[in-house]
Amino acid sequence: MDPLANEALAGWRGILLRLGQRRAVLGITALSIVVSVCVTVGVGFAVGNVDKLFSDIIIAVTVPLLVAPLVSHAAMGLLMEVEAARQSLHQLAIRDGLTNLYNRRFFMARLQTEVSRAQREGTPLSMVMVDVDHFKAINDQRGHAAGDDVLERLASVLIVGLRPYDMSARYGGEEFVAMLPGATLAEAEATAERLRLSIEQLRIPGFGNAGMPNVTASLGVSCLGPAPDDAASLLRRADQGMYAAKARGRNQCVSVATPGAAVRVAA
């Protein structure tokens, strides 16, 4: 789950949302009856009006039993509508509208957090940058609708091909990025190669002929080094590897391990 979505589960609002409408209405009704009876009994003994206590208790039970379900049902309906709208707005703020991957701004914020955590705990963190080969030609020859279809299909490859705790995003245009917490450079290279093969094996209508070959991608891989290595450098090396893959003929993976390291074709 997106960590920011956990805000909805905090406090009384979170308790009600976790219960759901039916159980929340029952719980509110029961609580209303208990409070009403306790107040009635307390007042009855305080004023010495014990003779009417039994009839007062019946009223104390009947009124909330009739009123509380109606009020709480309406309130829960409104709360769930507000929460659905909040979640929708939140997703619009952090997701790319076309691919439904995370957008660049949200990804960069999470990357900073993961870099700090990896360096603090001494765990690996790797990055994969993906760029669709000849994407301008796809848009020029097949139209932007075909280009959008390619981007959506590539996003699906990332969603299926990555671990649940990895994070992928549309970085810009036809570029995508994947953050792999806990993955060494060798593991990231293996992941990148698996993604490259999955993209190469996509069979999209209108592609795979002399005029428009099948879709391929160039991928760059990097791994976080010890401090003072940072998020910007990690991304820059992945980007460097991606451009090196394009320069070497496209449809391949190239990695740049640490600052100052030479590029190498990922095995």
N, C-alpha and C positions, 0 to 999 in steps of 0.2 A: 504493500500500500504506500502511496505517496505520503511522506511524513507530514506535510502540511494539512492533509485531510484529517489527521488525528485531532485537529482543533475541534472538529465537530463532536468528538467523543469526550470532551472535557466538561466537568461540572454536571449540574442537574439536567442540562439539555442533552448531554451525552447519555445519561442514565435513561432518560425517556426514549431517546432514539434507539438505544440498544434493546429496550423492552419491546418496542413496536407499539402500534396504535392500540390493539386489543388488550394486551397485557397492561399497558400504561393506563388505559381507562379503568380497568378493574382495580389496579393498584391505587389510583387516585380516589376512586370511589370508596374503597375499603379504608383508606387513610382518613377520608372525610368523615366517615361514619365513626371511626374510633375517636377522632378529635372531638366531634360533636357530642358523643356520649360522655367522654371524659369531662368536657366543659359543663355539660348539663348536670352530671353527678356532683361535680365540684361546687357549682353554684347552688344546687339544691341543699347540700349539707352546710354550705356557708351561710345561707339565709334561713336555714332551719325549716325549709319547705319540703320535708321528707314525704309527707302524705301524697303529694302530687308527683313524686319522683318517678313512679312507674309510668305514668302517662307521659311525662316529659321525655323519658327515655325513648318511648315509642315514637314520639315526634322527632327526637334527635336522630333516630335511625331512619325514619321514613323520608324526611326532607332531603338529606344528602343522597339517599338511595335513588330518589327521583331526579334531583337536580344535577348531582355530580357527573353522572354518565353523559348527560347532554352537554354540559359545559366542557368537560374534559375531552369529549370526542371532538368537539369543534376546535378546541385549543390544540389538540394533537394534530388534527388535520392541517391547521394553519402552520404549526411548527414544522411538519414534514414538508409542506410546500415551500416554506422559507429555506429549509435545509437543502432541498433539491435545487432551488434557484442558486443558493450559495455554492453548492458543489459544481453546478453548471458554469457559473462565472469563474470559479477557481480553475476548472479544466480549460476554459477558454484562455485564461491568463498564462498557463504553463504548457499548453499543448500546441503543436503545429496543426493548423486547420486542415491541411491536405492529408498528411500521413498519420496523424494522431500520435506521433512520437512527441517527446518533450521538445520544447523550443530551445533556442540557443541561450536565452537569458537564464532560464531555469537551470539548464544543464551547467552553465558556468558557475552558478551559485552552489550547486551540489558538488561540482568538481573541487572547488576550493575547500569545502568541508572534508571531502574524501582524501585530498592530498594531506591536509593537516592530520587527519586520523592515521593515515598510512605512515607518515613520518614519526608520529608520536608513538605508535605501536610497533614500528619496525616491520610492517607487512608490505608486500608488493602491491603495486597498482599500475595497471597498463592501460594503454589507449590504442584504439584502432580508428583511423580516419578512412572514409570510403568516398570515392568520387566516381560517378557514372561516366564511362568512356564515351566520347563523341556525343555528349548530350545536346550540344548546340545543333549538330546535324539532325538529331532526332526531332527537335522542335521545328527546325527549318523544313525538313522533308515530310514529316508526318503530322506536324501541328502540335500545338501546346496541349491538346487533350491527350494525345498519345504520350507526350512527355510526362504529364501528370500521372498517367497510368503506370508508366515505368517507375516513377518515384514511389507510388503507393505499393507496387509489387516489391520493390527493393526494401521498403520499410517492413513489409511482412516477413521478408527473409531475415531481417535483423531481429524481429520479435520472436520468431521461431528458433533462430539459431543461437541466441544468447541465453545465458543462465537467468533465472528469475531475479537474482539480485544484481545483475549487470544493468547498465543504464544506457539507452540509445537515444539519440536526438537528431533532429534535422538541423545541421549546423548552418546551412545557407545554400540556396539554389539547389544544385544536385549533389551537395556534399552532406555526408552523414558522419556521425561520430559515435563511438561506443566506449564507455568507461567500464573496465573490468577489475573490480576490487579483488585483491587477493591473488591475482593472476601474475605469474612471472612472465618475462619476455617470451620464453619458449612456449608457454601455454597460450599467450596472446597471439603469437605467430600461428599456432595450430588453429586457433579460433578464426583468425583472419583468413587463412587458407580455406577453411571449411565454408566461410561466408562467400569467398570468391567463387568457389565451385558451385555453390547454390545459386548465386547470381548468374553464372555462366550457363547453368542448366535451366534457367527460366525459359519457358516457351510462350512468347507473347504473340498473339495474332498480328500479322503484318511484318514481323521480324523473322530473320533467319533466311534471307534471300540475298541475291547479289547486290541489290540496291540498298538493303538495310539489314546488316548482319545482326545476329543475336546480341542482346544486351550483355555487356561485360563491365567490370569495374576495376579501378586501381586502388590499392589499399596501402596505407602507411601504418606502421606499428611502432610504439615507443613504450618505455617502462620508466617509472619514476625512480630517480636516483636519490641518494641521501641529500639532506639540506646542504647547500642553499638551493637545490633544484626545486622548481615550483610548477604550478599549474600551467603558466604561460609557456614555459620551456617544454613541458611535457607535450602540450598541444603543438608547439612549433616543430618538434622533432617528428611527430606523427604526420604533420603536414609536409615536412621535408621528405619523409619516406614515400608519401603518396605521390608527390611530384616526381620523385626519382623513379617510381614505378611507371609513371606515364612516359618519362624520358626513355626508359628501357624498352618500351614497346606496348605498354598498357596490359591490362588483364593479368596482373601479378601483384604480389605482396612484397613490400620492402620495409625493413625495420631499421630504426636508429635507436640504439640501446640507451645511451646516456649522453649528457652534454659533451660535445667534442668527438663522439664516436663516429666511425665511418658507417655509411649506409651499407646494408647487405640484403640480398634477396632472401626473404623468409623461406625457410625450408618447408 
